[in-house]
Structure formats: C-alpha cells, structure tokens
Amino acid sequence: MRQDKRNILVTRPLTARQIEYARILGLEPIIKPALHFNFPDYWDSVLKVINENLKSNWVFTSTNGVKALNELMQAGLQVRPEVQLFAVGSKTREALQDLGLNAKVPRTEDSEHLAELIIEEGKSDSLIYFHGNLSRDEMTNRLVENDIEVIEVEVYETVINPVEMPREHISGILFYSPSAVEGFAQGEGFDNELPPLFAIGPTTAKALKKETDQHIEIAKQPDTEVLLRTTSNYIFNQVQGETSD
C-alpha cells in the first residue's frame, strides 16, 4: 500500500471495497456524486407494457435498469424463460445474474456495439428497453434503422447534482457518464485549469471533450477498478516524471 496518498474527486459513490482498493493504489477518494436516482412507487404501467408485449426481448444499458427489474419482480413480474436479455456490459450482466438471469453482452461494452450485437444476431423483431429519463438515443436509433421495434419503458429518473471542487488539493477527477460531466459543468465548470481528467469509457470522454481541451485518460474497460488503476498509474507516473526533471 502506498503511503504517499493523492486525493481524487470521484463523481459517483464507491463501495467500501472500491475505496479500500483506491487506497491500496495510493489514492484517497473524495466522493461527490453528480447523480442520484429515483424509482417509481408503483409499477402498474410498466407491468402493463411488459404484459402487452410478451414476445419482445429485453435490453438493459445500466445497473439501475436492473434495479428496477428487481423491483418489478418483487411486484409480481415473472421472467419467462424464452425472453432473451441483452446487457450493455459485464457489470449490468452481473447485476442480472444476481437475479438469477443471464444476458448477452457485446465484446466492446457500449450501447453502439450492443445495438450491433442485437442486429447481427437477427432474432429480435421487438425489444423492451428499460431505461432512465436521460438515456441516450444512439442505440435506439440504430435498432429502429434496422426495422427492430424498440418499446421504451422509463423505469427510473436521473437527477443531476451540481458538483463543486473540494477544498483539498485534488490530483484527478473521475467521471462515469455524460450526465456526470453535465453535473460538473453546472457546478465547478470547465473554464479554469483542472487536475487530470479520467473517463470510464469513450462515451464519457466524448462528453468531456465537448467541455474542455484538456487531455483525458480513458479506462481500457468500463470498470471502476480499471479506472482507479488508470488514475493511479497516470498520477504517480506524472509525479515520477516531475521529480526526475
């Protein structure tokens, strides 16, 4: 474990295990969530859509969609074995597996490649898409262009929180979604020089590039531990470069 810790600003909650892992890497997370999520109190309208489209497969692009599915199952929804599930990445698939379900995942874990997987498989004429109010349209548009019906069901609300820089010296800022980038833009903003920026994936990096010309480091996989390793390697290699000058 590194003793010379560097503070990082993280724009989403971390688990206790992830915080401990960050500290092993020499990072001290300061957590200021850019988002919080609201789920419906009643699921009648969502259950109605599902029951009216029993031949449609299901697609999930976030673990929040899976949390909503868990609530639906608690409300009496039974997942039929013939329904094929698709997930945007391994974390979303793992959340489904925790419910006893499995899903197909694209090799490149983003919504664009998820759409390509569904199209190439050629077995889905219709999909129910469990999403939030701020979900992006790229996947939906691609599927519709290929004559696949997408039945959109909003199962959670994403609320953006303005994020300000803390008083402590910060050596890096971690972003997990375009909405988190928007939260930072609404708070601290991107006008001043900022510490190094880190993105969970290319979609988040693209949102950052619209806000700033600063260099952005991107995790090779959309995974928190990979992002933390990317952050630690970059920060401490940068420190070593400074001390060798």
C-alpha angles and dihedrals in degrees: 000000000000115000096198098075124195120207116236128188111227118195096205136044118275128207120244088254092053092048090051091048090051090053091050086056091052096258128127109202119218103193122211109161114219092197142038128186135224124199127200121265090217129039102190096113093048092048088050092056092048093048091049091054104043094152094055122103120226131242130193127190099179143029088244088066088054091049087055090050089053089054089049091051089050087053091056106274113147116204109226114226092229093061112103114217124207125195131191094227150348096280092055090046090050090052089053091047088055085062091050093258134118131211140190115246130195118243090238104052106225137098094257093058091041088060090049091051092053092046095047092048088057096199101106120083091163135023135190107218115204106204148144131253093263098045115137125246103224096098095042093049092049093051094047090050086059094051096256113140113231116201105196118210117185106214102165141023122231113211117196118223119201108242122212127191113259123238092250121090108265124208097187144002121221121209126190105181144008087256090058088052088053090050091054090046090053091050121029094001130203101265096101129058109276135196117266113303125225128194130198091221147344096280091057091043090053090054090050092050089058088059104039145018091219119121113265125205114212126204113241089226129029093248130119095227091050090049091050091050090048090051095047094046092050096045097046094042087052090051091050090050091053094049092049094054 
